[in-house]
Amino acid sequence: MLVTEPALRAFTKNIFLSIGCSEEHANLATDVLIKADMRGIDSHGVARLIGYVRLWEKGRINARPNIKIVHETPTTATIDGDAGLGLVTAPFAMQIAIQKAEQFGSGWVAVRNSNHFGIAGYHALMAAEKDMIGYAVTNASPLVAPTFSNERMLGTNPICYAIPAGKYPPVVIDMATSAAANGKLEIAQRLGKQVPEGWIQDAGGNFATDPHALKAGGSLLPLGSDREHGSHKGFGLSAMVDIFSGVLSGANYGPWVPPFVSFLEPSANPVGAGIGHFVGAMRVDGFRPVEDFKGHMDNWIERFKSASTIDPSQKVIIPGEPELEAEIDRKQNGIPLIDAVVNDLNGLAEKFQIQKLSC
């Protein structure tokens, strides 16, 4: 089904209002999810909406959180999200980071007691829009095994940088530190498709292509898949995200991070509060004049775009380009939703007695 952005936005906002979110928070949470769908990151858009509702039903998401700063210096802060939606707490944190950067050159904010925060790119781009370099990471449900292990210890733990340019859109590096994001696995499950070798392993540590292998004791693999292809580097990146997001903020970390799925209970012996995030903003003019930097960013982009390629029909893709192309296309032609997602969304419409989705 193809759905227009305004229609999907209105539907999603009504769901967040139905669980008790304020108008402001419903608008913000909706914006984060729709941004994911518009940018072609379907695994983190409205496909996740039913998951948030289920967590709210279990009492694990507070729709009316009292988000507050619990520790602060001129350039840093730690925030307690009061079990709110990460879709709300992370932008709140980035706004504080931006305010600190405006005054002192950079701002860094750790978040604890939060939940899944959608696409990291949304939060990092908030800084890029202010001529700053944005940074956003989060830990997540433990689904990834460290190199040489078959125990799920880490999340997909994404890293994102958003860097402003001049005549070109920002360069956005937004990636999971696992071989594949769990959302892609969920999409494969809904479509009944196999996944590429190297994404997951079974309980015995062997490569698997069945997207349901995790339910049988398997795990996602770090970026690199195995030691010979650099999985220790993916493990290292993921560990950094977990420490910044969890250990530094006072959130849970490693295998104690609460699962996103509602049918699994959080650890009975948590080491922190909820899920953790870490965001930052750095003023470009803290290093050199903005226009000078943007001019050289444009030059950087143009030079990489003109790099020779193995296949003449291919071109070097600048990080963030595919998402921008998707956004342009979907604004014109609508957002494609697979049947399983439409069914989930219309099930929510029945639950909350709101109008179902239509083309």
C-alpha positions in Angstrom: 0.0 0.0 0.0 1.2 3.5 -0.8 0.2 6.1 1.9 0.8 9.9 1.6 3.0 11.5 4.2 0.2 13.7 5.7 -2.2 10.7 6.0 0.5 8.5 7.8 1.5 11.5 10.0 -2.1 12.1 11.1 -2.7 8.4 11.8 0.5 8.0 13.8 -0.1 11.1 15.9 -3.6 9.8 16.7 -2.1 6.6 18.1 0.4 8.5 20.3 -2.5 10.7 21.5 -4.5 7.6 22.2 -1.9 6.2 24.6 -1.9 9.5 26.5 1.0 11.5 25.0 0.6 15.3 25.1 0.1 17.1 21.8 3.7 18.3 21.8 5.1 14.8 22.5 2.7 13.1 20.0 3.8 15.6 17.3 7.5 15.0 18.1 7.3 11.2 18.3 5.3 11.1 15.1 7.9 13.3 13.3 10.7 10.9 14.3 8.9 7.9 12.9 7.7 9.6 9.7 11.2 10.9 9.1 12.5 7.3 9.1 9.8 6.1 6.6 10.4 9.2 4.4 14.1 8.4 4.3 13.5 4.8 3.4 14.5 3.4 6.7 11.3 1.3 6.9 12.6 -0.8 9.8 12.5 2.2 12.2 9.3 4.0 11.0 5.7 3.2 11.6 6.5 -0.5 11.5 7.7 0.1 15.1 4.5 1.7 16.3 2.9 -1.5 17.5 6.0 -2.2 19.5 5.8 1.1 21.4 2.1 0.5 22.1 2.8 -2.9 23.5 5.5 -1.6 25.8 3.1 1.1 26.9 0.4 -1.6 27.6 3.0 -3.4 29.7 3.7 -0.3 31.7 7.3 0.0 30.4 6.7 3.3 28.6 5.5 6.4 30.4 3.4 8.5 28.0 3.6 11.6 30.3 7.3 11.6 31.4 8.8 14.3 33.6 12.1 14.5 31.7 14.7 16.3 33.8 18.4 17.1 34.1 20.0 15.2 37.0 23.6 16.3 36.5 25.1 19.2 34.7 28.3 21.2 33.9 28.6 24.0 31.4 29.2 21.7 28.5 27.7 18.4 29.6 24.5 17.0 31.2 22.8 13.8 32.2 19.1 13.4 31.7 16.6 11.1 33.3 13.9 10.3 30.7 11.4 9.0 33.3 10.7 5.9 31.1 9.4 8.1 28.3 9.6 7.4 24.6 13.1 7.7 23.3 11.5 9.5 20.4 10.9 12.3 22.8 13.8 12.1 25.3 16.5 12.0 22.6 15.4 15.2 20.9 15.1 16.8 24.3 18.7 15.9 25.0 19.9 17.1 21.6 18.2 20.4 22.2 20.2 20.8 25.4 23.4 19.8 23.6 22.8 22.4 20.9 22.1 25.1 23.5 25.3 24.3 25.3 27.2 24.3 22.0 25.8 27.7 21.1 27.2 29.1 24.3 30.4 27.1 24.8 31.2 25.6 21.4 30.1 22.0 22.1 27.6 20.2 24.2 27.3 16.5 25.3 24.3 14.9 26.9 23.9 11.4 28.3 20.4 10.0 28.7 19.2 7.2 31.0 15.8 5.7 31.8 14.6 6.0 28.2 13.3 3.7 25.5 14.0 3.0 21.8 14.7 6.4 20.1 14.0 5.6 16.4 16.6 6.6 13.8 19.8 8.1 15.1 19.9 10.4 12.1 16.9 12.4 13.2 18.7 13.6 16.4 22.1 14.2 14.8 20.5 16.2 12.0 19.0 18.6 14.5 22.6 19.8 15.1 23.5 19.9 11.4 20.6 22.3 10.8 22.4 24.7 13.2 25.7 24.6 11.4 27.0 22.1 13.9 28.3 18.5 13.7 25.7 16.2 15.3 26.4 12.9 17.0 23.9 10.4 18.3 24.3 6.8 19.7 22.1 4.5 21.7 22.3 1.1 23.2 19.6 -1.4 22.5 18.1 -4.8 23.2 20.9 -7.5 23.6 20.7 -9.4 20.3 24.4 -9.3 19.2 27.1 -11.7 20.2 30.7 -10.4 20.7 33.4 -11.9 18.5 34.0 -15.6 19.4 30.8 -15.8 21.5 27.3 -17.2 21.0 25.8 -15.2 23.9 23.7 -12.1 23.1 25.4 -9.3 25.0 25.0 -6.1 22.9 22.4 -4.3 20.9 22.7 -3.2 17.3 24.0 0.0 18.9 23.9 2.5 16.0 26.3 5.4 15.5 25.4 8.5 13.6 27.2 11.7 12.6 25.5 14.5 10.6 27.9 17.0 9.0 26.6 20.2 7.3 27.7 21.1 3.8 27.2 24.1 1.6 25.3 23.6 -1.6 24.9 19.9 -0.9 22.7 18.2 1.9 24.5 17.2 5.1 26.7 14.1 5.0 24.9 11.6 7.3 26.7 8.5 8.5 24.0 6.4 10.3 24.8 2.8 10.8 24.3 -0.1 13.1 27.4 -1.7 14.6 26.0 -5.1 13.9 26.2 -6.7 10.5 22.5 -5.8 10.0 20.0 -3.8 12.0 17.4 -5.9 13.8 14.7 -4.0 12.0 15.9 -5.5 8.7 15.5 -8.9 10.3 12.0 -8.1 11.3 11.1 -7.0 7.8 12.5 -10.3 6.4 10.4 -12.2 8.9 7.3 -10.3 7.8 8.0 -11.0 4.2 9.0 -14.6 4.7 12.4 -14.1 3.1 15.8 -15.5 4.0 18.6 -13.1 5.1 22.2 -13.0 3.7 24.8 -15.2 5.2 26.8 -13.3 7.7 24.0 -11.4 9.4 23.1 -14.0 12.1 24.4 -17.1 13.7 22.5 -20.1 15.2 22.8 -21.2 18.8 25.9 -23.2 17.9 27.7 -20.3 16.3 27.1 -21.3 12.7 26.1 -18.8 9.9 22.3 -18.9 9.5 20.0 -17.4 6.9 16.6 -18.1 8.6 15.5 -14.7 10.0 13.7 -16.6 12.8 17.1 -18.1 14.1 17.2 -15.7 17.0 14.0 -17.2 18.4 15.9 -20.5 18.5 18.8 -19.2 20.5 20.8 -17.6 17.8 22.2 -14.1 17.7 23.0 -11.2 15.4 26.7 -10.8 14.4 28.8 -7.7 14.9 29.7 -5.6 11.9 32.3 -7.7 9.9 30.4 -11.0 10.7 33.4 -13.0 11.7 37.0 -12.5 13.0 38.5 -12.9 9.5 36.4 -10.1 8.2 36.9 -7.7 11.1 34.0 -8.5 13.5 36.3 -7.5 16.3 36.1 -3.9 15.0 32.3 -4.0 14.9 32.4 -5.4 18.5 34.7 -2.5 19.5 32.4 0.1 18.0 29.4 -1.5 19.7 31.2 -1.6 23.0 32.0 2.1 22.7 28.3 2.9 22.1 27.2 0.7 25.0 29.7 2.4 27.4 28.8 5.9 26.4 25.0 5.2 26.4 24.7 3.0 29.4 27.7 3.1 31.7 28.3 6.8 31.4 24.6 7.8 31.8 23.5 5.3 34.5 21.3 3.3 32.1 21.4 -0.4 31.7 24.2 -1.8 29.5 25.2 -5.1 27.9 22.8 -8.0 28.6 20.8 -5.9 31.1 19.4 -3.5 28.5 15.6 -4.0 28.4 14.3 -5.8 25.3 12.2 -3.9 22.8 9.7 -6.7 22.4 7.0 -6.7 25.1 6.8 -10.4 25.5 10.3 -10.5 27.1 10.7 -9.1 30.6 13.5 -6.8 31.6 16.2 -8.2 33.8 15.1 -8.8 37.4 18.4 -7.4 38.5 19.0 -4.3 36.4 22.4 -2.4 36.7 20.8 0.9 35.7 17.7 2.7 34.5 16.1 1.8 31.2 17.8 2.3 27.9 20.6 4.9 27.4 21.5 7.4 24.7 24.4 9.8 24.2 24.2 12.8 21.9 26.5 15.7 21.1 26.7 18.9 19.1 29.9 20.8 18.0 29.9 24.2 16.5 31.8 24.2 13.1 32.9 27.8 13.8 34.6 26.5 16.9 37.2 25.2 14.5 37.1 27.4 11.4 34.7 29.8 9.7 31.5 28.1 8.7 31.5 29.1 5.1 35.1 27.9 4.7 34.2 24.6 6.1 31.1 24.2 4.0 33.0 25.1 0.9 35.5 22.4 1.6 32.8 19.9 2.5 31.3 20.6 -1.0 34.7 20.0 -2.5 35.1 16.8 -0.5 31.7 15.6 -1.7 32.4 16.5 -5.4 35.8 14.8 -5.3 34.5 11.5 -3.9 31.5 11.6 -6.3 34.0 11.8 -9.2 36.2 8.9 -8.0 36.8 6.3 -10.6 34.7 3.1 -10.2 35.2 -0.5 -11.1 31.9 -0.6 -13.0 31.4 2.6 -15.1 27.6 2.3 -14.5 28.1 2.8 -10.8 29.0 5.9 -8.8 30.4 6.4 -5.4 27.5 7.0 -3.0 28.0 9.7 -0.4 26.6 8.7 3.1 23.1 10.0 3.4 22.4 10.1 -0.4 20.1 7.1 -0.6 18.0 8.4 2.2 17.7 11.8 0.6 16.7 10.2 -2.7 14.1 8.1 -0.9 12.7 11.2 0.8 12.3 13.1 -2.5 10.6 10.1 -4.1 8.3 9.4 -1.2 7.2 13.0 -0.8 6.0 12.8 -4.4 4.8 9.2 -4.7 3.8 8.2 -1.2 5.3 5.8 1.5 5.1 2.1 0.7 3.9 -0.1 3.5 4.0 -3.9 3.4 0.7 -5.8 4.2 2.0 -7.0 7.6 2.7 -3.4 8.7 -0.7 -2.2 7.4 -2.5 -5.0 9.2 -0.6 -4.1 12.5 -1.5 -0.4 12.1 -5.2 -1.1 11.3 -5.3 -3.4 14.3 -4.2 -0.4 16.4 -6.9 1.7 14.8 -9.5 -0.8 15.9 -8.0 -0.9 19.4 -8.2 2.8 19.8 -11.3 3.4 17.7 -9.7 5.7 15.2 -10.0 5.8 11.4 -8.0 3.1 9.6 -5.3 3.8 7.1 -6.3 4.4 3.5 -4.3 5.1 0.3 
